């Protein structure tokens, strides 16, 4: 069962017990083209500061996951995503009508364990942080309206998420 206050839009999201306590896990093994999305149903933010702890567990096509914001639905949103598979990367995308387009990305060396992803957005200015360090800084006005926040993974990426926070000005 998914955590209270979340929608299981795409994927297999459920609360699981771990040695660290209860976490929200994405457990589906979907085809490579599927974006797994869980939205926090009671959120509606435009300018924001969001963060989550994420731990990548496994996946053959993809690993890791990310933060979603300004989401109208499971097919229209921004996402900052860490993929530790292979050499590793940290990328910022917009998803419009289900089509993902990269705004900016860079290689990010894989390290095991929990990592904190954080995004701030004010107006059209987006900053993305990984473990406290800013890596991505972009201006984009594709999605100007307030929307939901949430969690994201791709394909068969099985990951754990904890401590999702939202701060609005």
C-alpha positions as a Markdown table, in Angstrom:
| # | Residue | x | y | z |
|---|---|---|---|---|
| 1 | Unk | 0.0 | 0.0 | 0.0 |
| 2 | Unk | 1.3 | 3.5 | -0.9 |
| 3 | Unk | 1.9 | 6.1 | 1.8 |
| 4 | Unk | -1.1 | 8.1 | 2.9 |
| 5 | Unk | -1.4 | 11.3 | 0.9 |
| 6 | Unk | 0.3 | 9.9 | -2.2 |
| 7 | Unk | -1.2 | 8.8 | -5.5 |
| 8 | Unk | 0.2 | 5.7 | -7.2 |
| 9 | Unk | 0.1 | 7.2 | -10.7 |
| 10 | Unk | 2.5 | 4.9 | -12.5 |
| 11 | Unk | 4.7 | 2.1 | -11.0 |
| 12 | Unk | 4.5 | 0.0 | -7.9 |
| 13 | Unk | 4.8 | 2.4 | -5.0 |
| 14 | Unk | 4.4 | 1.0 | -1.5 |
| 15 | Unk | 5.6 | 1.4 | 2.1 |
| 16 | Unk | 8.1 | -1.2 | 3.2 |
| 17 | Unk | 10.0 | -1.9 | 6.4 |
| 18 | Unk | 13.8 | -1.6 | 6.3 |
| 19 | Unk | 16.5 | -1.6 | 8.9 |
| 20 | Unk | 16.3 | 2.2 | 8.9 |
| 21 | Unk | 12.5 | 2.2 | 9.4 |
| 22 | Unk | 9.6 | 2.5 | 7.0 |
| 23 | Unk | 10.3 | 4.0 | 3.6 |
| 24 | Unk | 8.3 | 4.5 | 0.3 |
| 25 | Unk | 9.7 | 2.0 | -2.3 |
| 26 | Unk | 9.2 | 1.9 | -6.0 |
| 27 | Unk | 9.1 | -1.9 | -6.7 |
| 28 | Unk | 7.8 | -2.2 | -10.3 |
| 29 | Unk | 10.0 | -3.6 | -13.1 |
| 30 | Unk | 8.6 | -1.7 | -16.0 |
| 31 | Unk | 9.8 | -1.5 | -19.6 |
| 32 | Unk | 12.6 | 1.1 | -20.3 |
| 33 | Unk | 10.2 | 3.8 | -21.6 |
| 34 | Unk | 8.0 | 3.9 | -18.5 |
| 35 | Unk | 8.3 | 6.8 | -16.0 |
| 36 | Unk | 7.1 | 5.7 | -12.5 |
| 37 | Unk | 5.4 | 8.6 | -10.7 |
| 38 | Unk | 3.9 | 9.0 | -7.2 |
| 39 | Unk | 2.4 | 12.5 | -6.5 |
| 40 | Unk | 1.7 | 14.0 | -3.1 |
| 41 | Unk | -2.0 | 14.7 | -3.6 |
| 42 | Unk | -2.4 | 17.6 | -1.1 |
| 43 | Unk | 0.4 | 19.7 | -2.5 |
| 44 | Unk | 0.1 | 22.7 | -4.8 |
| 45 | Unk | 3.3 | 24.8 | -5.0 |
| 46 | Unk | 4.9 | 27.2 | -7.5 |
| 47 | Unk | 8.0 | 28.6 | -5.8 |
| 48 | Unk | 9.5 | 26.0 | -3.6 |
| 49 | Unk | 12.3 | 24.2 | -1.8 |
| 50 | Unk | 11.9 | 20.4 | -1.9 |
| 51 | Unk | 14.1 | 17.6 | -0.8 |
| 52 | Unk | 14.1 | 13.8 | -0.3 |
| 53 | Unk | 16.5 | 11.1 | 0.8 |
| 54 | Unk | 16.9 | 8.4 | -1.9 |
| 55 | Unk | 18.6 | 5.1 | -2.0 |
| 56 | Unk | 19.1 | 3.2 | -5.3 |
| 57 | Unk | 18.8 | -0.6 | -4.9 |
| 58 | Unk | 18.7 | -2.2 | -8.3 |
| 59 | Unk | 17.6 | -2.0 | -11.9 |
| 60 | Unk | 19.0 | -3.3 | -15.2 |
| 61 | Unk | 17.8 | -0.5 | -17.5 |
| 62 | Unk | 17.9 | 2.3 | -14.9 |
| 63 | Unk | 18.5 | 3.0 | -11.3 |
| 64 | Unk | 17.9 | 5.7 | -8.8 |
| 65 | Unk | 15.2 | 8.2 | -8.9 |
| 66 | Unk | 14.2 | 11.8 | -8.4 |
| 67 | Unk | 12.0 | 14.7 | -7.3 |
| 68 | Unk | 8.9 | 15.9 | -9.2 |
| 69 | Unk | 7.5 | 19.4 | -8.9 |
| 70 | Unk | 4.9 | 21.7 | -10.6 |
| 71 | Unk | 3.2 | 18.5 | -11.7 |
| 72 | Unk | -0.2 | 19.0 | -13.4 |
| 73 | Unk | -0.5 | 15.2 | -13.6 |
| 74 | Unk | 1.7 | 12.1 | -14.3 |
| 75 | Unk | 2.5 | 13.4 | -17.8 |
| 76 | Unk | 3.4 | 17.1 | -17.1 |
| 77 | Unk | 6.1 | 18.1 | -14.6 |
| 78 | Unk | 9.7 | 18.9 | -13.9 |
| 79 | Unk | 12.0 | 16.2 | -12.6 |
| 80 | Unk | 15.5 | 16.2 | -11.1 |
| 81 | Unk | 16.9 | 12.7 | -11.3 |
| 82 | Unk | 20.0 | 10.9 | -10.0 |
| 83 | Unk | 20.9 | 7.7 | -12.0 |
| 84 | Unk | 23.8 | 5.9 | -10.4 |
| 85 | Unk | 23.8 | 3.2 | -13.1 |
| 86 | Unk | 27.1 | 3.0 | -15.1 |
| 87 | Unk | 29.2 | 6.1 | -14.6 |
| 88 | Unk | 26.3 | 7.9 | -13.0 |
| 89 | Unk | 24.5 | 11.1 | -13.8 |
| 90 | Unk | 22.4 | 13.9 | -12.3 |
| 91 | Unk | 19.9 | 15.4 | -14.8 |
| 92 | Unk | 17.1 | 17.9 | -14.9 |
| 93 | Unk | 14.1 | 17.3 | -17.3 |
| 94 | Unk | 10.8 | 18.7 | -18.2 |
| 95 | Unk | 8.0 | 16.2 | -19.1 |
| 96 | Unk | 5.3 | 17.6 | -21.3 |
| 97 | Unk | 2.4 | 15.4 | -22.5 |
| 98 | Unk | 4.5 | 12.4 | -21.5 |
| 99 | Unk | 7.6 | 13.4 | -23.5 |
| 100 | Unk | 10.8 | 14.0 | -21.5 |
| 101 | Unk | 13.3 | 16.6 | -22.6 |
| 102 | Unk | 16.6 | 17.2 | -20.8 |
| 103 | Unk | 17.2 | 20.8 | -19.7 |
| 104 | Unk | 20.7 | 20.1 | -18.2 |
| 105 | Unk | 22.7 | 17.2 | -17.0 |
| 106 | Unk | 26.1 | 16.1 | -15.9 |
| 107 | Unk | 28.1 | 13.0 | -14.9 |
| 108 | Unk | 28.0 | 12.2 | -11.2 |
| 109 | Unk | 30.1 | 9.4 | -9.7 |
| 110 | Unk | 28.2 | 6.5 | -8.2 |
| 111 | Unk | 28.3 | 6.1 | -4.5 |
| 112 | Unk | 26.4 | 3.6 | -2.4 |
| 113 | Unk | 23.8 | 4.3 | 0.3 |
| 114 | Unk | 21.4 | 7.2 | 1.0 |
| 115 | Unk | 21.7 | 10.5 | -0.8 |
| 116 | Unk | 19.7 | 13.8 | -0.4 |
| 117 | Unk | 18.3 | 15.4 | -3.6 |
| 118 | Unk | 17.1 | 19.0 | -3.3 |
| 119 | Unk | 15.5 | 21.4 | -5.7 |
| 120 | Unk | 14.7 | 25.1 | -5.4 |
| 121 | Unk | 12.6 | 26.9 | -7.9 |
| 122 | Unk | 11.6 | 30.6 | -7.9 |
| 123 | Unk | 9.9 | 32.0 | -11.0 |
| 124 | Unk | 11.7 | 30.3 | -13.8 |
| 125 | Unk | 15.0 | 29.7 | -11.9 |
| 126 | Unk | 15.7 | 26.1 | -11.0 |
| 127 | Unk | 18.7 | 24.9 | -8.8 |
| 128 | Unk | 19.3 | 21.2 | -8.2 |
| 129 | Unk | 21.5 | 19.9 | -5.3 |
| 130 | Unk | 22.9 | 16.5 | -4.5 |
| 131 | Unk | 24.1 | 15.8 | -0.9 |
| 132 | Unk | 24.2 | 19.6 | -0.3 |
| 133 | Unk | 26.2 | 20.6 | -3.4 |
| 134 | Unk | 24.6 | 22.6 | -6.2 |
| 135 | Unk | 25.1 | 20.9 | -9.5 |
| 136 | Unk | 22.5 | 22.2 | -11.9 |
| 137 | Unk | 21.3 | 25.8 | -12.4 |
| 138 | Unk | 18.8 | 26.5 | -15.2 |
| 139 | Unk | 16.1 | 29.0 | -16.2 |
| 140 | Unk | 13.0 | 27.5 | -17.8 |
| 141 | Unk | 9.4 | 28.7 | -18.1 |
| 142 | Unk | 7.7 | 25.7 | -19.7 |
| 143 | Unk | 5.6 | 24.9 | -16.6 |
| 144 | Unk | 4.8 | 28.3 | -15.0 |
| 145 | Unk | 1.9 | 27.2 | -12.8 |
| 146 | Unk | 1.8 | 25.7 | -9.3 |
| 147 | Unk | 1.5 | 22.0 | -9.1 |
| 148 | Unk | 2.0 | 18.9 | -7.0 |
| 149 | Unk | 5.3 | 17.5 | -5.8 |
| 150 | Unk | 6.2 | 13.9 | -5.9 |
| 151 | Unk | 8.7 | 11.1 | -6.6 |
| 152 | Unk | 10.0 | 9.6 | -9.8 |
| 153 | Unk | 11.9 | 6.7 | -11.2 |
| 154 | Unk | 12.3 | 5.2 | -14.6 |
| 155 | Unk | 11.7 | 1.7 | -16.0 |
| 156 | Unk | 12.9 | -1.0 | -13.6 |
| 157 | Unk | 14.7 | 1.3 | -11.1 |
| 158 | Unk | 13.9 | 0.0 | -7.7 |
| 159 | Unk | 14.6 | 2.6 | -5.0 |
| 160 | Unk | 13.7 | 3.7 | -1.5 |
| 161 | Unk | 12.6 | 7.3 | -0.6 |
| 162 | Unk | 12.3 | 8.9 | 2.8 |
| 163 | Unk | 11.8 | 12.4 | 4.4 |
| 164 | Unk | 10.1 | 14.2 | 1.4 |
| 165 | Unk | 9.9 | 17.8 | 2.5 |
| 166 | Unk | 8.3 | 20.9 | 0.9 |
| 167 | Unk | 9.0 | 24.5 | 2.0 |
| 168 | Unk | 7.2 | 27.3 | 0.3 |
| 169 | Unk | 8.0 | 31.0 | 0.7 |
